[in-house]
Amino acid sequence: MKDMCKASLSFFMLFLCACSGIKGKLLVMEGNFYSSRGLSNKAVSAYMRASAFHDAKAYAEFGLGSSYYALGETDAALKRFKDAESAAFEDAELLYRIRYNQGIVRFEKGLFDEAAADFRRALEADPSHVNAKRNLELSLLSQKRQEAGGQKSIERETEKDAETEERLQTLFKFLKEKEVERWKSSEWIENAPVYGPDY
């Protein structure tokens, strides 16, 4: 039985090595592993190597964008998300993720009109996501506030405006955290230790 398992495992490993494109996908998985543990620099390295493989390019570019965002490099993140979008031609879920994350980056940069456009395009890829709908509304409200703020003097702004802005930011932060949790929950989870007899 052990020999049969070893033979099956050996065949599977040989099959993986023989398949073109598998190496790129494995490198994306390696990048995801490092990214899920907060090791963004190592994740960038794995994603960079994966981007050389055509089958993995869109996912690698998306991973690079996410890693650069985690490192605070928002301009580099937007460039990588753009590259990922041009490579992700048939994967609706990936297109949604790319556009949604572009919207988050642009919202945080205060580019509310561009963020709203990104959230709209994310919903075109997959209209079932409530978070994108909420973030679109937040972007539009923030854009209106920004335009109104440019026409008013700072002295005439009321405390109610500040409270509303604080609520919008809190809601946006909550939605962002939920999105991160959703991504983390889809990552590989280490096996829980088994307590008790092993027989």
N, CA and C atoms as a LAMMPS dump frame, in Angstrom:
ITEM: TIMESTEP
0
ITEM: NUMBER OF ATOMS
597
ITEM: BOX BOUNDS ff ff ff
-5.0000000000000000e+02 5.0000000000000000e+02
-5.0000000000000000e+02 5.0000000000000000e+02
-5.0000000000000000e+02 5.0000000000000000e+02
ITEM: ATOMS id mol type element x y z
1 1 1 N 0.829 -1.197 0
2 1 2 C 0 0 0
3 1 3 C 0.87 1.257 0
4 2 1 N 1.95 1.254 0.831
5 2 2 C 2.836 2.416 0.887
6 2 3 C 3.522 2.621 -0.456
7 3 1 N 3.942 1.508 -1.092
8 3 2 C 4.613 1.628 -2.383
9 3 3 C 3.68 2.217 -3.427
10 4 1 N 2.404 1.83 -3.36
11 4 2 C 1.42 2.349 -4.3
12 4 3 C 1.215 3.856 -4.081
13 5 1 N 1.161 4.284 -2.823
14 5 2 C 1.014 5.708 -2.507
15 5 3 C 2.227 6.484 -2.983
16 6 1 N 3.421 5.92 -2.737
17 6 2 C 4.651 6.594 -3.183
18 6 3 C 4.688 6.694 -4.693
19 7 1 N 4.275 5.64 -5.375
20 7 2 C 4.267 5.656 -6.833
21 7 3 C 3.273 6.689 -7.348
22 8 1 N 2.101 6.762 -6.72
23 8 2 C 1.09 7.735 -7.131
24 8 3 C 1.59 9.155 -6.911
25 9 1 N 2.219 9.378 -5.762
26 9 2 C 2.762 10.7 -5.457
27 9 3 C 3.867 11.067 -6.435
28 10 1 N 4.735 10.127 -6.738
29 10 2 C 5.824 10.381 -7.695
30 10 3 C 5.261 10.716 -9.068
31 11 1 N 4.247 9.961 -9.493
32 11 2 C 3.625 10.228 -10.783
33 11 3 C 2.991 11.617 -10.8
34 12 1 N 2.306 11.972 -9.713
35 12 2 C 1.659 13.274 -9.623
36 12 3 C 2.692 14.388 -9.704
37 13 1 N 3.791 14.248 -8.984
38 13 2 C 4.844 15.27 -9
39 13 3 C 5.463 15.372 -10.393
40 14 1 N 5.694 14.237 -11.041
41 14 2 C 6.237 14.239 -12.394
42 14 3 C 5.258 14.917 -13.347
43 15 1 N 3.968 14.633 -13.173
44 15 2 C 2.932 15.245 -14.001
45 15 3 C 2.928 16.763 -13.82
46 16 1 N 3.04 17.218 -12.565
47 16 2 C 3.07 18.658 -12.295
48 16 3 C 4.258 19.328 -12.958
49 17 1 N 5.406 18.695 -12.876
50 17 2 C 6.615 19.27 -13.461
51 17 3 C 6.526 19.299 -14.979
52 18 1 N 5.845 18.309 -15.572
53 18 2 C 5.75 18.215 -17.02
54 18 3 C 4.755 19.212 -17.591
55 19 1 N 3.778 19.614 -16.819
56 19 2 C 2.745 20.53 -17.314
57 19 3 C 3.331 21.926 -17.465
58 20 1 N 3.114 22.512 -18.642
59 20 2 C 3.575 23.883 -18.823
60 20 3 C 2.646 24.812 -18.049
61 21 1 N 3.182 25.829 -17.472
62 21 2 C 2.379 26.784 -16.732
63 21 3 C 2.188 26.452 -15.269
64 22 1 N 2.452 25.231 -14.884
65 22 2 C 2.271 24.84 -13.483
66 22 3 C 3.248 25.593 -12.595
67 23 1 N 4.46 25.79 -13.071
68 23 2 C 5.459 26.467 -12.243
69 23 3 C 4.997 27.887 -11.901
70 24 1 N 4.424 28.577 -12.87
71 24 2 C 3.93 29.921 -12.609
72 24 3 C 2.819 29.929 -11.578
73 25 1 N 1.921 28.945 -11.681
74 25 2 C 0.819 28.859 -10.73
75 25 3 C 1.325 28.514 -9.332
76 26 1 N 2.34 27.669 -9.263
77 26 2 C 2.931 27.343 -7.96
78 26 3 C 3.605 28.571 -7.35
79 27 1 N 4.228 29.385 -8.197
80 27 2 C 4.85 30.61 -7.689
81 27 3 C 3.791 31.6 -7.189
82 28 1 N 2.637 31.65 -7.858
83 28 2 C 1.532 32.495 -7.37
84 28 3 C 1.072 31.987 -6.009
85 29 1 N 0.966 30.667 -5.871
86 29 2 C 0.569 30.099 -4.58
87 29 3 C 1.602 30.434 -3.499
88 30 1 N 2.867 30.402 -3.871
89 30 2 C 3.921 30.771 -2.917
90 30 3 C 3.768 32.235 -2.508
91 31 1 N 3.513 33.096 -3.479
92 31 2 C 3.283 34.51 -3.174
93 31 3 C 2.074 34.71 -2.275
94 32 1 N 0.997 33.955 -2.54
95 32 2 C -0.199 34.032 -1.694
96 32 3 C 0.106 33.596 -0.267
97 33 1 N 0.927 32.559 -0.146
98 33 2 C 1.322 32.066 1.178
99 33 3 C 2.052 33.172 1.953
100 34 1 N 3.038 33.788 1.32
101 34 2 C 3.788 34.847 1.998
102 34 3 C 2.894 36.06 2.284
103 35 1 N 2.056 36.402 1.338
104 35 2 C 1.179 37.553 1.507
105 35 3 C 0.213 37.351 2.667
106 36 1 N -0.325 36.152 2.797
107 36 2 C -1.289 35.887 3.878
108 36 3 C -0.638 35.944 5.254
109 37 1 N 0.67 35.861 5.281
110 37 2 C 1.396 35.935 6.547
111 37 3 C 2.064 37.294 6.773
112 38 1 N 1.731 38.248 5.901
113 38 2 C 2.255 39.601 6.069
114 38 3 C 3.688 39.772 5.607
115 39 1 N 4.21 38.825 4.849
116 39 2 C 5.581 38.895 4.353
117 39 3 C 5.567 39.436 2.921
118 40 1 N 5.218 40.708 2.792
119 40 2 C 4.992 41.307 1.483
120 40 3 C 6.231 41.308 0.603
121 41 1 N 7.412 41.517 1.18
122 41 2 C 8.639 41.532 0.365
123 41 3 C 8.89 40.175 -0.279
124 42 1 N 8.701 39.087 0.475
125 42 2 C 8.873 37.75 -0.086
126 42 3 C 7.774 37.464 -1.104
127 43 1 N 6.581 37.952 -0.842
128 43 2 C 5.474 37.761 -1.777
129 43 3 C 5.781 38.445 -3.11
130 44 1 N 6.333 39.658 -3.051
131 44 2 C 6.689 40.386 -4.273
132 44 3 C 7.664 39.57 -5.099
133 45 1 N 8.653 38.979 -4.45
134 45 2 C 9.646 38.17 -5.159
135 45 3 C 8.994 36.994 -5.881
136 46 1 N 8.117 36.285 -5.2
137 46 2 C 7.442 35.131 -5.81
138 46 3 C 6.528 35.574 -6.958
139 47 1 N 5.784 36.647 -6.753
140 47 2 C 4.891 37.13 -7.807
141 47 3 C 5.678 37.616 -9.028
142 48 1 N 6.822 38.251 -8.796
143 48 2 C 7.651 38.715 -9.916
144 48 3 C 8.1 37.535 -10.772
145 49 1 N 8.536 36.467 -10.126
146 49 2 C 8.943 35.277 -10.877
147 49 3 C 7.751 34.663 -11.594
148 50 1 N 6.585 34.672 -10.967
149 50 2 C 5.385 34.085 -11.574
150 50 3 C 4.909 34.889 -12.775
151 51 1 N 5.159 36.189 -12.78
152 51 2 C 4.668 37.037 -13.874
153 51 3 C 5.324 36.717 -15.209
154 52 1 N 6.416 35.964 -15.184
155 52 2 C 7.08 35.562 -16.423
156 52 3 C 6.315 34.454 -17.147
157 53 1 N 5.383 33.805 -16.467
158 53 2 C 4.61 32.705 -17.045
159 53 3 C 3.256 33.234 -17.51
160 54 1 N 2.958 33.01 -18.781
161 54 2 C 1.749 33.558 -19.399
162 54 3 C 0.47 33.157 -18.647
163 55 1 N 0.351 31.883 -18.27
164 55 2 C -0.861 31.41 -17.606
165 55 3 C -1.058 32.005 -16.22
166 56 1 N 0.014 32.479 -15.62
167 56 2 C -0.067 33.004 -14.251
168 56 3 C 0.061 34.524 -14.195
169 57 1 N 0.277 35.164 -15.331
170 57 2 C 0.59 36.599 -15.336
171 57 3 C -0.485 37.459 -14.662
172 58 1 N -1.748 37.255 -14.991
173 58 2 C -2.814 38.097 -14.427
174 58 3 C -2.862 37.97 -12.909
175 59 1 N -2.747 36.742 -12.414
176 59 2 C -2.789 36.512 -10.969
177 59 3 C -1.535 37.065 -10.295
178 60 1 N -0.394 36.921 -10.96
179 60 2 C 0.855 37.437 -10.401
180 60 3 C 0.811 38.963 -10.319
181 61 1 N 0.309 39.606 -11.374
182 61 2 C 0.219 41.071 -11.368
183 61 3 C -0.751 41.552 -10.288
184 62 1 N -1.864 40.838 -10.135
185 62 2 C -2.805 41.186 -9.071
186 62 3 C -2.14 41.032 -7.707
187 63 1 N -1.406 39.941 -7.517
188 63 2 C -0.685 39.726 -6.263
189 63 3 C 0.34 40.82 -6.012
190 64 1 N 1.034 41.233 -7.071
191 64 2 C 2.001 42.327 -6.93
192 64 3 C 1.294 43.621 -6.521
193 65 1 N 0.167 43.892 -7.145
194 65 2 C -0.587 45.095 -6.781
195 65 3 C -1.008 45.071 -5.327
196 66 1 N -1.492 43.924 -4.878
197 66 2 C -1.923 43.787 -3.48
198 66 3 C -0.744 43.926 -2.525
199 67 1 N 0.395 43.351 -2.905
200 67 2 C 1.588 43.434 -2.049
201 67 3 C 2.118 44.856 -1.974
202 68 1 N 2.158 45.533 -3.119
203 68 2 C 2.624 46.927 -3.113
204 68 3 C 1.678 47.8 -2.283
205 69 1 N 0.395 47.531 -2.375
206 69 2 C -0.566 48.272 -1.567
207 69 3 C -0.295 48.044 -0.079
208 70 1 N -0.026 46.791 0.296
209 70 2 C 0.28 46.472 1.694
210 70 3 C 1.549 47.173 2.158
211 71 1 N 2.47 47.421 1.229
212 71 2 C 3.714 48.117 1.558
213 71 3 C 3.564 49.635 1.512
214 72 1 N 2.365 50.12 1.156
215 72 2 C 2.13 51.561 1.105
216 72 3 C 2.525 52.203 -0.212
217 73 1 N 2.839 51.412 -1.218
218 73 2 C 3.241 51.911 -2.535
219 73 3 C 2.009 51.958 -3.448
220 74 1 N 1.173 52.975 -3.257
221 74 2 C -0.114 53.004 -3.951
222 74 3 C 0.024 53.206 -5.457
223 75 1 N 0.976 54.019 -5.896
224 75 2 C 1.141 54.224 -7.338
225 75 3 C 1.596 52.938 -8.024
226 76 1 N 2.529 52.225 -7.403
227 76 2 C 2.981 50.946 -7.954
228 76 3 C 1.844 49.93 -7.938
229 77 1 N 1.029 49.963 -6.897
230 77 2 C -0.113 49.048 -6.813
231 77 3 C -1.089 49.305 -7.954
232 78 1 N -1.394 50.568 -8.229
233 78 2 C -2.323 50.887 -9.318
234 78 3 C -1.774 50.449 -10.672
235 79 1 N -0.464 50.599 -10.867
236 79 2 C 0.142 50.164 -12.13
237 79 3 C 0.001 48.653 -12.287
238 80 1 N 0.27 47.917 -11.22
239 80 2 C 0.182 46.455 -11.296
240 80 3 C -1.262 45.996 -11.48
241 81 1 N -2.212 46.67 -10.845
242 81 2 C -3.616 46.321 -11.038
243 81 3 C -4.02 46.558 -12.5
244 82 1 N -3.509 47.641 -13.081
245 82 2 C -3.803 47.924 -14.489
246 82 3 C -3.231 46.818 -15.376
247 83 1 N -1.992 46.401 -15.11
248 83 2 C -1.375 45.311 -15.875
249 83 3 C -2.152 44.014 -15.701
250 84 1 N -2.624 43.762 -14.492
251 84 2 C -3.397 42.543 -14.223
252 84 3 C -4.708 42.571 -14.996
253 85 1 N -5.337 43.73 -15.055
254 85 2 C -6.615 43.837 -15.76
255 85 3 C -6.446 43.561 -17.25
256 86 1 N -5.353 44.02 -17.825
257 86 2 C -5.155 43.776 -19.254
258 86 3 C -4.842 42.305 -19.535
259 87 1 N -4.32 41.579 -18.531
260 87 2 C -4.012 40.158 -18.711
261 87 3 C -5.18 39.248 -18.338
262 88 1 N -6.119 39.735 -17.548
263 88 2 C -7.245 38.914 -17.069
264 88 3 C -8.437 39.106 -17.985
265 89 1 N -8.444 38.421 -19.099
266 89 2 C -9.464 38.671 -20.105
267 89 3 C -10.732 37.852 -19.943
268 90 1 N -10.698 36.72 -19.249
269 90 2 C -11.889 35.888 -19.16
270 90 3 C -12.333 35.574 -17.733
271 91 1 N -11.577 35.931 -16.763
272 91 2 C -11.881 35.577 -15.382
273 91 3 C -12.657 36.706 -14.706
274 92 1 N -13.986 36.559 -14.649
275 92 2 C -14.846 37.622 -14.099
276 92 3 C -14.532 37.908 -12.64
277 93 1 N -14.256 36.876 -11.843
278 93 2 C -13.962 37.087 -10.424
279 93 3 C -12.663 37.866 -10.25
280 94 1 N -11.648 37.532 -11.038
281 94 2 C -10.381 38.257 -10.957
282 94 3 C -10.569 39.702 -11.416
283 95 1 N -11.315 39.909 -12.488
284 95 2 C -11.583 41.28 -12.941
285 95 3 C -12.296 42.079 -11.849
286 96 1 N -13.258 41.444 -11.19
287 96 2 C -13.943 42.117 -10.079
288 96 3 C -12.937 42.526 -9.013
289 97 1 N -12.096 41.587 -8.595
290 97 2 C -11.118 41.86 -7.529
291 97 3 C -10.159 42.989 -7.912
292 98 1 N -9.687 42.957 -9.139
293 98 2 C -8.755 43.987 -9.605
294 98 3 C -9.415 45.356 -9.536
295 99 1 N -10.591 45.458 -10.113
296 99 2 C -11.282 46.755 -10.171
297 99 3 C -11.7 47.224 -8.786
298 100 1 N -12.131 46.304 -7.951
299 100 2 C -12.526 46.648 -6.585
300 100 3 C -11.319 47.21 -5.815
301 101 1 N -10.187 46.535 -5.917
302 101 2 C -8.994 46.994 -5.199
303 101 3 C -8.458 48.311 -5.761
304 102 1 N -8.586 48.503 -7.075
305 102 2 C -8.226 49.808 -7.633
306 102 3 C -9.088 50.894 -6.996
307 103 1 N -10.361 50.608 -6.844
308 103 2 C -11.271 51.567 -6.222
309 103 3 C -10.88 51.886 -4.788
310 104 1 N -10.48 50.871 -4.052
311 104 2 C -10.054 51.097 -2.664
312 104 3 C -8.83 52.001 -2.612
313 105 1 N -7.845 51.719 -3.457
314 105 2 C -6.62 52.53 -3.467
315 105 3 C -6.954 53.973 -3.838
316 106 1 N -7.761 54.143 -4.866
317 106 2 C -8.091 55.505 -5.301
318 106 3 C -8.944 56.241 -4.266
319 107 1 N -9.83 55.52 -3.591
320 107 2 C -10.631 56.148 -2.537
321 107 3 C -9.711 56.665 -1.437
322 108 1 N -8.762 55.844 -1.024
323 108 2 C -7.838 56.268 0.041
324 108 3 C -6.958 57.432 -0.387
325 109 1 N -6.713 57.559 -1.687
326 109 2 C -5.932 58.69 -2.192
327 109 3 C -6.784 59.945 -2.359
328 110 1 N -8.109 59.824 -2.116
329 110 2 C -8.986 60.965 -2.251
330 110 3 C -9.459 61.193 -3.677
331 111 1 N -9.25 60.226 -4.558
332 111 2 C -9.685 60.31 -5.954
333 111 3 C -11.063 59.658 -6.07
334 112 1 N -12.06 60.33 -5.512
335 112 2 C -13.373 59.72 -5.352
336 112 3 C -14.085 59.446 -6.676
337 113 1 N -13.922 60.341 -7.657
338 113 2 C -14.58 60.102 -8.94
339 113 3 C -13.986 58.885 -9.638
340 114 1 N -12.661 58.728 -9.583
341 114 2 C -12.02 57.554 -10.183
342 114 3 C -12.364 56.283 -9.405
343 115 1 N -12.449 56.397 -8.091
344 115 2 C -12.835 55.244 -7.265
345 115 3 C -14.246 54.795 -7.623
346 116 1 N -15.156 55.754 -7.803
347 116 2 C -16.529 55.414 -8.173
348 116 3 C -16.556 54.686 -9.515
349 117 1 N -15.734 55.145 -10.459
350 117 2 C -15.664 54.481 -11.765
351 117 3 C -15.148 53.053 -11.621
352 118 1 N -14.159 52.866 -10.757
353 118 2 C -13.624 51.51 -10.534
354 118 3 C -14.67 50.598 -9.917
355 119 1 N -15.4 51.09 -8.923
356 119 2 C -16.428 50.264 -8.296
357 119 3 C -17.554 49.938 -9.286
358 120 1 N -17.879 50.88 -10.169
359 120 2 C -18.887 50.599 -11.208
360 120 3 C -18.401 49.476 -12.127
361 121 1 N -17.135 49.583 -12.55
362 121 2 C -16.58 48.558 -13.442
363 121 3 C -16.474 47.212 -12.729
364 122 1 N -16.21 47.226 -11.426
365 122 2 C -16.187 45.975 -10.658
366 122 3 C -17.57 45.331 -10.678
367 123 1 N -18.59 46.156 -10.525
368 123 2 C -19.955 45.634 -10.549
369 123 3 C -20.36 45.146 -11.94
370 124 1 N -19.769 45.707 -12.979
371 124 2 C -20.017 45.191 -14.33
372 124 3 C -19.474 43.772 -14.457
373 125 1 N -18.327 43.515 -13.823
374 125 2 C -17.736 42.175 -13.872
375 125 3 C -18.542 41.187 -13.043
376 126 1 N -19.043 41.639 -11.887
377 126 2 C -19.848 40.769 -11.024
378 126 3 C -20.774 41.64 -10.181
379 127 1 N -22.031 41.77 -10.574
380 127 2 C -22.961 42.662 -9.873
381 127 3 C -23.484 42.133 -8.535
382 128 1 N -23.057 40.97 -8.122
383 128 2 C -23.609 40.379 -6.903
384 128 3 C -22.923 40.849 -5.621
385 129 1 N -21.835 41.588 -5.714
386 129 2 C -21.074 41.975 -4.521
387 129 3 C -21.628 43.259 -3.887
388 130 1 N -22.123 43.116 -2.681
389 130 2 C -22.721 44.238 -1.956
390 130 3 C -21.658 45.263 -1.556
391 131 1 N -20.469 44.805 -1.21
392 131 2 C -19.419 45.737 -0.777
393 131 3 C -19.076 46.745 -1.873
394 132 1 N -19.039 46.297 -3.106
395 132 2 C -18.747 47.224 -4.201
396 132 3 C -19.866 48.242 -4.358
397 133 1 N -21.1 47.814 -4.154
398 133 2 C -22.238 48.739 -4.239
399 133 3 C -22.143 49.795 -3.143
400 134 1 N -21.815 49.356 -1.941
401 134 2 C -21.682 50.31 -0.826
402 134 3 C -20.513 51.267 -1.055
403 135 1 N -19.404 50.723 -1.525
404 135 2 C -18.243 51.572 -1.761
405 135 3 C -18.485 52.559 -2.895
406 136 1 N -19.288 52.167 -3.879
407 136 2 C -19.673 53.09 -4.944
408 136 3 C -20.456 54.251 -4.344
409 137 1 N -21.415 53.935 -3.482
410 137 2 C -22.191 54.986 -2.827
411 137 3 C -21.309 55.889 -1.975
412 138 1 N -20.388 55.298 -1.232
413 138 2 C -19.464 56.089 -0.409
414 138 3 C -18.606 57.005 -1.275
415 139 1 N -18.16 56.483 -2.4
416 139 2 C -17.328 57.284 -3.305
417 139 3 C -18.111 58.461 -3.863
418 140 1 N -19.344 58.202 -4.26
419 140 2 C -20.176 59.281 -4.808
420 140 3 C -20.487 60.338 -3.749
421 141 1 N -20.806 59.899 -2.529
422 141 2 C -21.042 60.845 -1.439
423 141 3 C -19.786 61.654 -1.122
424 142 1 N -18.659 60.976 -1.083
425 142 2 C -17.399 61.665 -0.785
426 142 3 C -17.038 62.644 -1.894
427 143 1 N -17.325 62.266 -3.136
428 143 2 C -17.07 63.171 -4.261
429 143 3 C -17.924 64.43 -4.136
430 144 1 N -19.194 64.254 -3.78
431 144 2 C -20.079 65.421 -3.596
432 144 3 C -19.574 66.302 -2.469
433 145 1 N -19.135 65.667 -1.4
434 145 2 C -18.626 66.433 -0.257
435 145 3 C -17.355 67.179 -0.64
436 146 1 N -16.531 66.524 -1.426
437 146 2 C -15.282 67.151 -1.862
438 146 3 C -15.583 68.364 -2.751
439 147 1 N -16.535 68.205 -3.669
440 147 2 C -16.917 69.317 -4.541
441 147 3 C -17.544 70.444 -3.731
442 148 1 N -18.407 70.095 -2.784
443 148 2 C -19.038 71.109 -1.939
444 148 3 C -17.997 71.786 -1.052
445 149 1 N -17.019 71.025 -0.592
446 149 2 C -15.958 71.58 0.251
447 149 3 C -15.108 72.585 -0.502
448 150 1 N -14.954 72.394 -1.799
449 150 2 C -14.183 73.337 -2.601
450 150 3 C -14.915 74.651 -2.783
451 151 1 N -16.232 74.628 -2.656
452 151 2 C -17.028 75.844 -2.84
453 151 3 C -17.263 76.573 -1.523
454 152 1 N -17.11 75.88 -0.408
455 152 2 C -17.345 76.507 0.901
456 152 3 C -16.006 76.88 1.527
457 153 1 N -16.07 77.814 2.425
458 153 2 C -14.876 78.103 3.212
459 153 3 C -14.834 77.131 4.388
460 154 1 N -13.663 76.874 4.905
461 154 2 C -13.5 75.921 6
462 154 3 C -14.262 76.385 7.24
463 155 1 N -14.351 77.675 7.44
464 155 2 C -15.031 78.203 8.619
465 155 3 C -16.518 77.876 8.639
466 156 1 N -17.155 77.707 7.485
467 156 2 C -18.594 77.487 7.429
468 156 3 C -18.981 76.01 7.497
469 157 1 N -18.02 75.127 7.558
470 157 2 C -18.365 73.7 7.656
471 157 3 C -18.876 73.404 9.052
472 158 1 N -19.897 72.605 9.127
473 158 2 C -20.533 72.31 10.41
474 158 3 C -19.973 71.042 11.024
475 159 1 N -20.257 70.845 12.31
476 159 2 C -19.848 69.623 12.997
477 159 3 C -20.563 68.409 12.408
478 160 1 N -21.763 68.615 11.92
479 160 2 C -22.507 67.504 11.313
480 160 3 C -21.758 66.955 10.101
481 161 1 N -21.146 67.825 9.293
482 161 2 C -20.369 67.389 8.138
483 161 3 C -19.185 66.53 8.584
484 162 1 N -18.525 66.933 9.654
485 162 2 C -17.378 66.178 10.163
486 162 3 C -17.814 64.812 10.686
487 163 1 N -18.946 64.775 11.359
488 163 2 C -19.46 63.503 11.877
489 163 3 C -19.838 62.567 10.74
490 164 1 N -20.462 63.104 9.7
491 164 2 C -20.845 62.286 8.554
492 164 3 C -19.6 61.728 7.868
493 165 1 N -18.59 62.539 7.701
494 165 2 C -17.34 62.084 7.085
495 165 3 C -16.691 60.991 7.924
496 166 1 N -16.702 61.163 9.238
497 166 2 C -16.138 60.151 10.128
498 166 3 C -16.906 58.835 10.003
499 167 1 N -18.227 58.917 9.901
500 167 2 C -19.04 57.701 9.722
501 167 3 C -18.721 57.03 8.392
502 168 1 N -18.558 57.824 7.342
503 168 2 C -18.211 57.254 6.035
504 168 3 C -16.865 56.54 6.091
505 169 1 N -15.902 57.16 6.743
506 169 2 C -14.58 56.552 6.851
507 169 3 C -14.638 55.268 7.675
508 170 1 N -15.415 55.276 8.745
509 170 2 C -15.565 54.083 9.578
510 170 3 C -16.224 52.962 8.796
511 171 1 N -17.254 53.29 8.043
512 171 2 C -17.931 52.289 7.228
513 171 3 C -16.993 51.744 6.146
514 172 1 N -16.246 52.63 5.499
515 172 2 C -15.299 52.192 4.476
516 172 3 C -14.24 51.277 5.08
517 173 1 N -13.725 51.617 6.25
518 173 2 C -12.731 50.783 6.92
519 173 3 C -13.318 49.41 7.251
520 174 1 N -14.559 49.388 7.735
521 174 2 C -15.224 48.131 8.054
522 174 3 C -15.361 47.258 6.806
523 175 1 N -15.791 47.853 5.705
524 175 2 C -15.944 47.094 4.46
525 175 3 C -14.607 46.578 3.959
526 176 1 N -13.582 47.382 4.097
527 176 2 C -12.244 46.96 3.672
528 176 3 C -11.784 45.772 4.51
529 177 1 N -11.997 45.821 5.824
530 177 2 C -11.619 44.712 6.703
531 177 3 C -12.389 43.451 6.36
532 178 1 N -13.667 43.585 6.031
533 178 2 C -14.464 42.425 5.637
534 178 3 C -13.923 41.802 4.351
535 179 1 N -13.497 42.638 3.428
536 179 2 C -12.945 42.132 2.168
537 179 3 C -11.635 41.384 2.434
538 180 1 N -10.799 41.914 3.317
539 180 2 C -9.543 41.239 3.668
540 180 3 C -9.851 39.896 4.322
541 181 1 N -10.833 39.88 5.233
542 181 2 C -11.22 38.619 5.881
543 181 3 C -11.717 37.612 4.855
544 182 1 N -12.439 38.1 3.87
545 182 2 C -12.963 37.193 2.842
546 182 3 C -11.82 36.564 2.058
547 183 1 N -10.812 37.362 1.738
548 183 2 C -9.653 36.827 1.009
549 183 3 C -8.882 35.858 1.878
550 184 1 N -8.694 36.211 3.146
551 184 2 C -7.943 35.326 4.039
552 184 3 C -8.68 34.017 4.249
553 185 1 N -10.003 34.067 4.291
554 185 2 C -10.757 32.833 4.511
555 185 3 C -10.662 31.908 3.309
556 186 1 N -10.348 32.447 2.14
557 186 2 C -10.202 31.594 0.966
558 186 3 C -8.791 31.052 0.834
559 187 1 N -7.867 31.527 1.645
560 187 2 C -6.489 31.028 1.637
561 187 3 C -6.42 29.671 2.313
562 188 1 N -5.319 28.994 2.112
563 188 2 C -5.08 27.703 2.73
564 188 3 C -5.003 27.876 4.232
565 189 1 N -5.709 27.025 4.96
566 189 2 C -5.718 27.067 6.421
567 189 3 C -4.952 25.847 6.916
568 190 1 N -4.013 26.109 7.815
569 190 2 C -3.197 25.034 8.356
570 190 3 C -4.078 24.029 9.09
571 191 1 N -3.746 22.751 8.967
572 191 2 C -4.524 21.715 9.632
573 191 3 C -4.459 21.9 11.131
574 192 1 N -5.595 21.761 11.757
575 192 2 C -5.656 21.889 13.213
576 192 3 C -5.053 20.629 13.832
577 193 1 N -4.354 20.778 14.955
578 193 2 C -3.778 19.601 15.588
579 193 3 C -4.879 18.651 16.071
580 194 1 N -4.575 17.393 15.976
581 194 2 C -5.529 16.369 16.392
582 194 3 C -5.198 15.972 17.832
583 195 1 N -6.192 16.027 18.688
584 195 2 C -5.996 15.649 20.064
585 195 3 C -6.739 14.335 20.29
586 196 1 N -6.079 13.426 20.907
587 196 2 C -6.72 12.146 21.182
588 196 3 C -5.954 11.014 20.523
589 197 1 N -6.444 9.809 20.643
590 197 2 C -5.745 8.654 20.103
591 197 3 C -5.697 8.698 18.586
592 198 1 N -4.588 8.256 18.032
593 198 2 C -4.381 8.234 16.589
594 198 3 C -4.356 6.779 16.119
595 199 1 N -5.546 6.213 15.869
596 199 2 C -5.633 4.839 15.379
597 199 3 C -6.803 4.64 14.486
